[in-house]
Amino acid sequence: MADSAENQVFIGKKGVMSYVLAVVTQFNTGVKEVTVKARGKAISRAVDVTEIVRHRFLADTKVKDISISTEELSSDGGESNRVSAIEITLSR
C-alpha cells in the first residue's frame, strides 16, 4: 500500500535528482506504488520529480492518482497559515 510511510517521498529543498533517486530506489526494492508528497513552493519540484522518473528512468511508471488539498499550519506566533499540498501516486 502507498499509505505506509516507507512508500512515501516527501519533497523539500534538496535538488530534484535526490528525490528522483529516492523514488527509483523505492521501485527497485519491489514496491508497486510510491507517493510523492509536497507542500507550498515544493509542489513544482514534486511534478518535476514525477516527470523525470516517468520519462527518463522508469518508462513503465504510470500516474495512478493525484490529490490536492489545503493544509493549515500553525506558526510559533500562534498564527495559522494555509498552504497548498499535493500527493502524486505512481505505480508500476
C-alpha positions as CSV (number, residue, x, y, z in Angstrom):
1,M,0.0,0.0,0.0
2,A,1.2,3.5,-0.8
3,D,-0.1,4.8,2.5
4,S,2.7,3.3,4.5
5,A,5.5,5.7,5.4
6,E,8.2,3.8,3.6
7,N,6.4,4.2,0.3
8,Q,6.3,8.0,0.5
9,V,8.8,10.5,-0.7
10,F,8.4,14.0,0.9
11,I,9.7,16.8,-1.3
12,G,11.7,19.5,0.3
13,K,14.5,21.8,-0.6
14,K,17.1,19.3,-1.9
15,G,17.9,19.0,-5.6
16,V,15.4,17.3,-7.8
17,M,17.7,14.4,-8.6
18,S,17.9,13.5,-4.9
19,Y,14.2,12.8,-4.9
20,V,14.2,11.1,-8.3
21,L,16.8,8.7,-6.8
22,A,14.6,8.1,-3.8
23,V,11.6,7.2,-5.9
24,V,13.6,4.9,-8.3
25,T,15.2,3.2,-5.2
26,Q,11.7,2.5,-3.8
27,F,10.6,0.9,-7.0
28,N,13.8,-1.1,-7.3
29,T,13.1,-2.7,-3.9
30,G,9.9,-4.2,-5.3
31,V,7.3,-1.7,-4.2
32,K,4.4,-1.4,-6.6
33,E,3.3,2.2,-5.6
34,V,5.2,5.3,-4.4
35,T,3.5,8.5,-3.2
36,V,5.3,11.8,-3.9
37,K,4.2,14.5,-1.4
38,A,4.9,18.2,-1.3
39,R,3.5,21.5,0.1
40,G,3.7,25.1,-1.0
41,K,6.6,26.1,-3.2
42,A,7.9,22.4,-3.4
43,I,4.8,21.4,-5.5
44,S,6.5,22.3,-8.8
45,R,9.5,20.2,-7.7
46,A,7.2,17.2,-7.0
47,V,5.8,17.5,-10.5
48,D,9.4,17.7,-11.9
49,V,10.4,14.6,-9.9
50,T,7.4,12.7,-11.2
51,E,8.0,13.6,-14.8
52,I,11.7,12.8,-14.7
53,V,11.0,9.4,-13.2
54,R,8.4,8.6,-15.8
55,H,10.3,9.9,-18.9
56,R,14.0,9.3,-18.2
57,F,14.3,6.4,-15.7
58,L,11.2,4.1,-15.5
59,A,9.1,4.4,-18.6
60,D,6.6,1.8,-17.4
61,T,5.6,4.0,-14.4
62,K,2.1,5.5,-14.5
63,V,0.4,8.3,-12.5
64,K,-2.2,6.4,-10.6
65,D,-3.7,9.3,-8.6
66,I,-3.2,13.0,-7.9
67,S,-4.7,14.5,-4.8
68,I,-4.6,18.2,-4.0
69,S,-5.6,19.9,-0.7
70,T,-5.0,22.9,1.5
71,E,-3.4,22.4,4.9
72,E,-3.4,24.8,7.9
73,L,0.0,25.2,9.5
74,S,0.4,26.9,12.9
75,S,3.4,29.2,13.3
76,D,5.3,29.9,16.5
77,G,3.4,33.2,16.9
78,G,0.1,31.4,17.0
79,E,-0.9,32.4,13.5
80,S,-2.3,29.8,11.2
81,N,-1.3,29.8,7.5
82,R,-2.9,27.9,4.7
83,V,-0.6,26.1,2.3
84,S,-1.4,24.1,-0.8
85,A,-0.4,20.4,-0.8
86,I,-0.2,17.7,-3.5
87,E,0.1,13.9,-3.4
88,I,1.1,12.1,-6.6
89,T,0.8,8.3,-6.5
90,L,3.0,6.5,-9.0
91,S,2.5,2.8,-9.8
92,R,4.3,0.2,-11.9
